[in-house]
Amino acid sequence: MVRLTHSLWVRMMSVVLIILAALAPLLYLGVSRIVEDGYQERFINSVRAYSRLVADQLEALDAAEFERRAGAVLDGVVLSGQVVFAQIVDGERKIHSSITPALGAASPREDYTFGQSPDQVYYISHQVRRPDHAVVLRLGFDEIPTSERIRATQRHVLLAIGGFVAVSIGLALWLSAVIARPMVLLQESAKRVASGDVHVQLQSHSSIREVAELNLHLERMRQELVGTNEQLTREIAEREASEHKRLTLERRLLHRERIVALGTLAGGVAHEINNIITPILLYAQMALDELPASSDLRADLQRVVESAHRARNLVWRILTFSRQSDTQAPSTVFALRAPVEDALALLRAIVPTNIEVVFRCEAEGVQLTGDPNFVQQVVFNLCTNAHQAMRRDGGRITVTLAAEEDPGEPQLRPGRYGVLEVSDTGEGIDPAALPHIFEPFFTTREVGEGTGLGLSVVHGIVESMGGLITVRSASKLGTTFRVYLPVAVALSNAAGAA
């Protein structure tokens, strides 16, 4: 524990020292530059203003006494203590202060930057207008006092930054000692929790609010982890139960599909047999009517007619089996939303977890005439077809209910229709297979995975209810089925009257 605390303290202090070592020189250079620029700017502005004032005094002198009085003005400027050189240049003639020595033929250049002259004198020139011509006033100002003030201020800045660094190091030492111990305690407790001992409480007392909040949040996380194993166990059990239920429902669905296929096959066979029996019964009855009552063939023909009637009754029973929904379910007025939601409730228990089922109802109160079980079968078959197309990569099935007035489909009569739309995000339908999807026993799945009757049953149901089904599909963009079903006449008339 002591070694961990010392290690954390060393790391924190190292970070603080690196930051101070990087920032302190930059801070000193920046502040020094600001001080230097400020003093230089103030010096230059003051000498320019002062020299302009001297030039104005010289312009105000009388022309007859200019030379005599100009020397006196220059002497006064030098005696003020600010100027160390004063001179007036009038062509080849020069007038200078009697207090300062003349510089000879060489005239000093005008300075534009503080400290550029090696003699530490700042030279500046101004034109002095006279009645007939102009002369040049040259003044030199001592830079030494300003340079000394700059250096003194820089020393003060250095001392202030040194004090700041010392105080920062002291505060860093104190904060490191305050933060290191509770953080190490948290680290040790977190290691024990991570190793599996989730019942260890995280208790680290600290006067720093952030550290205390960190301890509080970590303790809450630990408390949540205490019940994680039990929660995961329950979720696994629920998942297994849900998977078992899904498999059961899939088996029931496959059984239902086999029953539907058998019914369709039986219906087709029954129709063919009925077509054969009808002429047999017709011609046998005609022959029986033409024979005299005493003929020995009447008994044989009578047996043929009776056998044909028994065969026809058998055919009708087969047709009744193949059309159980037509013969057992009466036509009623029902709300479209209810059977759709019932079918989706069953579907959500069947589809894999990687497929999302979304239901949207954009039109409430749409009512249809017919058997609600038909609508359930339509929704179930379309959604089953969609989820089987996405079972490998997953995706989303969206079921939408809406209502449209005169949808504009050429196969539909004008009127109000309930619209059931089922769309998926699967691979889409092959364009070559699209014209055949509603044909009985047509399927693109492997043997044993489908009967090819789902969409044909849907197509038959929709047509029996006076509606229309359309499909729109694109490769990699999914498939959308739209089912148009006419609304109940009574509801449509009531809506038109309103």
N, C-alpha and C positions, 0 to 999 in steps of 0.2 A: 504493500500500500504506500509506504514512504517513497519507494523507488518510482511508482507511477505518479505520485504527486510531484516529485522533483522533476520528472521528465516533462510533465505538462507545464510546470512553472517555467522550465528552461525554454520550451517551445514558445510560450506566450511572450516571455521577455525578449527572445530572439526576434520575434516578429516586430515588437515595439521598437527595438533598437535599429532594426533595418529600416523601418519607416522613418524614424527620426534622422538617421544618417542620410537618407535620401532627400528628405524634405527640408531639413534645417539649412544646408548650404543654399538650396534654391530660394528659401525664404529670405536669407540674408542678402543674397545677390539681388533679389527683386526689390526688397525694401531699400537697399543702398542705391540702387539705380533710381528709384523714385525720389529719394532725398537729393541725390546729385542733380537730377534733372530739374527739380523744383528750385533749388538754390541758383543754378545757372540761369534758368528762365527769369527768376526775379532779378538777378544781377543785370542781365542783358536789357530787360525792360526798363530798369531804373536808369542805366547809363544812356540809353537812347532818349528817354524823356529829359534827362538833365542836359545832354548835349543839344537837343532841340531847343531847350530854354535858352542856352547860351547863344545859339545861332540867332534866335529872335532878338536878344539884347543887342547883338552886333548889327543886325539889320536896322535897328532903331537909331543908331548913331548918326550924327550929322556928317556929311561927306567931307567938310573942311577939317574936322577934328577926328576923322575916323582912325588914322594911324596912331595918333597919340592916345586916344581913349581906348582903342582896341587892345593895346598892350596892357592898360590898366585892368580891362575886363579879364584878360587872360591871367594876369597876376592874381586877381581875386578868385578865379576858378581854381587855380593851383593851391591858394591858401585855404580853400574850403576843405582840403584833406581828401577829397575823392579823386582828384585828377593829379597825375604825375607827369603829364606831358600835355602842352597846349601850344598850338601853332596855327597861323593863318597863312595860306598860300595864295599869292596874287600873281599868277603867271610865274616869272622868274624870281620875283621878290617874295620873301618870307618874313612874316612878323611872328615872333614867338615870345613867350613869357620870359621876363628877366629873371625869374626865380629858377626855372629849369634850363639846362644847357641846350643849345641847338644841336640837332642831329646831323648837321652838315647837308650835303647835297642829297643824300638818300632820305626819302620820306617813307615813313612806316606804312605798310599796307593795312587796309581796313580788315578787321577780324569779323568773321561770321559765326565762329564757334568759340565757346568759352574754353580757355586753356590751350589754344593752338599756338600761341606765341611763346618762344623759349624764355623771354625776359619776364613772363607772367604779367604782361601789360595788355589790356584789351583796347585796341585802337578802333576809333570810329570817326567817320567823316560826314560833314554836312555842308551843303552849299549855302552861302550867305549872299543874298541878292543885294547888289548896289545899284545906284541910279543908272550907271552906264555899263556895268558888267557884273559878273558874279565872282566871288572868291570862295575858297574852300577852307572850312574850319576843321582841324584835326585835333582830336583829344585822345589821350591815353589814360585809362583807368586801371588802378592797381587790382589784380585778381587775388593777391595773397590772402587778404582777410576772408574773402568768400571761400577760398580753398580750405582755409583752416576751419571755418565753420562746418564745411562738408565733412571733413575728416573727424571732427569732434562728434557730429551727429551719427556718423557711421560707427564710431566706437560705442556710442550709447545703444544703437541698434544691436550691435554684436552682444553687448552685455544683456540686453533684454531677451534676445533669442537664446543665449546661454542659460538664463534663468528659466525660460520656458522649457528648454530641454531638460533641465534638472528637475523641475516640477513634474514634467511628463513622466520621467523615469520613476520618480517617487510614487506617482499615482499608479503607474503600471505595475510596480512591485506590490503595492497594496491590493490592487484589483486581482493580480495573479494569485496572491495568497487567498483572497476571498473566493475566487471562482474555482481555483484548482481543486480544492478538497471536495466540495459538493459534486463537481463534475466527475471526479474519480469515483465517488460513491455511486453515482448513477451508472457509470460505466460498469462497475463490478456487479451491480444488481441486474443490469441489462444482460450481461454475459450469463448469469445464472438462469434468467428467464429464457434466453435463447437456447440454453443447454437442456431445457425441459422442465426446470423447476419453476413452474408458473405461479406458485403460491408465495413466492418471495415478494414482499411489499417493497415498493420503491419509495424510500423515505430519505430525503436529502434536504436538510434545513439550510436555507440561505436567505440573507437579507436582500439579495438582488431579485427583483420582481421577475425578470425573464427566466432566471434559473428556477425559481419557485414554480412558475407556470409550466416550464418544461417538465419538471418533476410531476406536476399534477397531470399533464397530458399523457406522460408515459405510464403513470399509474392507472389512468383510465384505460389505456390500451391493454395493459396487463390484465385488468379485470375483464375486459372483453375476451381476451384470449383464454381465460379460465374455462369458459363454457364452449369454446370452439370445438373441442373433440366431440362433446355430446351433440352439438348442433350438426356437425358433419355426419355423425352416425345416423341421426334422424334423417338428414337429407339423402344419405345413401339408401336408407331403407325406403324412403318415399320414392326415390328414383327407380329402385328395383320394382316397387309395386306399380309405378306408372308404366315402366317398360313391359311388365307382365300384362297389364291391362291393354296396352297398345298392341301387343302381340295377339292377345285374345280378340280384340276388335278387328285386327287385320285378318285373322282366320275367319271371323264371322263375315267380313266383307268379301273375302275370296269365296266363301261358301255361297253368299248371296249372288255373286257374279256367276258362279256355276249354275245356280238355280235359274237365274235369268237366261243363261245360255241354253240350258235344257228346255226352258219354256219356249224360247224362240225356235229352237230346233223342232220341238214337238208341234208347235203351231204350223211350221212349214210343212212337216210331214203330214199333219192332219189335213191341211188344205189340199195337198196332192192326193191323198187317199180319198178325200171327199169328191174331188174331180173324177176319180175312177169309179166311185160307187154310184154317182148320180146317173150316168148312162146305163149302168147295169140295172139299177132299180127302175129306170124309165122303160127300158126295152122289156124287162121281165114283166112289168105291169101291163104293158101293151100286149104282149103275147098272151098273158093270162086272160085279158079281157076278150081276146079274139077266139080263144079255145071254147069249145062247148063244155057244158057242165059235166058231161059224161066222160070227158077225155081223161085218160090215165096220166097225162102230162100236167094236169092242173095242180095235182098234189106236189109234184116236183117243183113246178114254177112257184107255187105258194111258199115252199120252203126257201127258194132262192130269194123271194121278196122279203120274207121274214129275216133271213140272214143279212140281207142288204140293210134293212132297217136297224138291226142290231149293230151292224158296222157303222151306220150313220150316227147312232146314239153314242158309240164309242168315240167317234170323231168329235162330236160335240163336247163330250167330256174332256177330251184332250185340248180342244180349243178353249174350253172354260178354264182349264189349268194354266194355259199359256197366257190368258188375259184375266188373271185373277183380279188385278187392280181395277180393270174396267167393270167387272161384274159385281165387285163387292163394295166399292167405294162410291157413294152418291156424290153428285155435284153440289157443292155448297159455295157460299160467299165467305171468303176468309181474308185476313190481313196478310199481305205479302211478307212482312218482316218476321212474323212468328215462326213459320217453317224454316226460313233462312237461318235464324238464330239457333233453332233446334239442330239443324244439320251442322252448323259450325261448332256447336258445343260438342257434338260427337266427333267431329273432324279434329278438333284441337287435342283430343285424347289419343288420336291415331298418328298424326304427323310427327316426324322426328323433331327433336329440340332445336336443330339448326335451321328450321323453317318457321318463319313468323306468319301468323294469320291475322290480318287486319280487316276489320269490318267498319264500313262507313254507310250511314243512312242519310241521304240527302233529301228524301221525300217521305214524310210520315203519313200514315193513313191510307196508303195505296192498297186497294182491295181487288181481289181477283175472283173469278168464278171457276170452280173446278175442285180438284182434290188437292189439299195441301201436301199430301204424301208425295204427289208428283213433283212439287217444287223442292221438297227435301231431297228426292232422288236426283233431280237436276243439279242442285248445289253440290251434293255429295259426290256425284260422278265427275263434275267439272273440277272440283277441288282435289279429288283423288288423282285425277289425271295430271293436275298441275304439280302436286307434291311428289309424285313418282318421277316426274321429269327433273326435280331439283333435289332428290334425296342424297345425291353424292356431294354436291357443293353447297347445298342450302340456298336460302333466298327468302322471298316474301310472297305470300298470296294475299291479294287485296280483293275483297268482295264489297261491291258498292251497289246500293239500291237508289234508284232515282225514278223520276216520272217525266215523260216527254209527250208533248202534243204534236201529232203528225211527225214522226221521226224522219220521214223523207226516204224511207226504204221502199223501192218500187214493189216489193212483194207484199207490203202491208197496206191495208185500207186506211184511209184517214181516220183519226181518232186519238184517244188518249191511251198511252201504254205505260205499264210499269216496266222498268229496265233493270235487269239483273246483270251486273258486269263482274266477271271473274278474270283477274289478270295475275300473271306470275312473272318472275324475273329469271326464268330458266333459259335453256339453250334455244328455245323456239322450235318450230316445226319445219321440217325440210320442205321447201317449195314443191318438190315433186310429189310429196305425200299429202299436201294440203287439200287437193280436190277429192281425196278418197277417205278422209278421216271420219265421215259420217256413214260410211258403208259398213254393214254388219260383217263382223269377223275380220275387219281390216285392222291390223296392229303393226307397229314398228318395234315392239318389244320382242325379247327372246321367248322361245317356247317355254311355257309354264308361267310366264310373268303377266300375261294378260289375255283376255278372251277376245278383245276387239269389239265388244258390244257396248261399252260404256257410252261413247259418244253417239252411237246409233240409237241407243235407248233414249238418250237426252233429246236427240233430234225428233224421234217419234213422239215423245211426250210434249215437246214444244209445239209441234204441228197439231197434235190432238187438242191442244188448248187454244188453237187459233193464233199462235204466235210465230216468231221467227228467231233463228239463232244465226249469228254471224261470227266470224273468226278473223282476227288480224294477228299476224306473227311475223317476226323478223329474226334472222340468225343472231344469236348472242344478246337479243333485246327482249326476249320473253314472248308470251302469247296472251292475247286478250279475247275472251268470249263475251259477246253481248246477246242477252236473251230479251226479246221484246214480247211481253204478254199483255193482251188487252185487259183493261181494268173492268170491274163489274159494271154492267149497264146502269144499274140503279144509282151507283155512286157517281158515274160519269154524268148522268142526267141531272143529279142533284147539284153537282159542281157547276154545270152549265147554267142551271136556273139561278144559282147564287150569283 
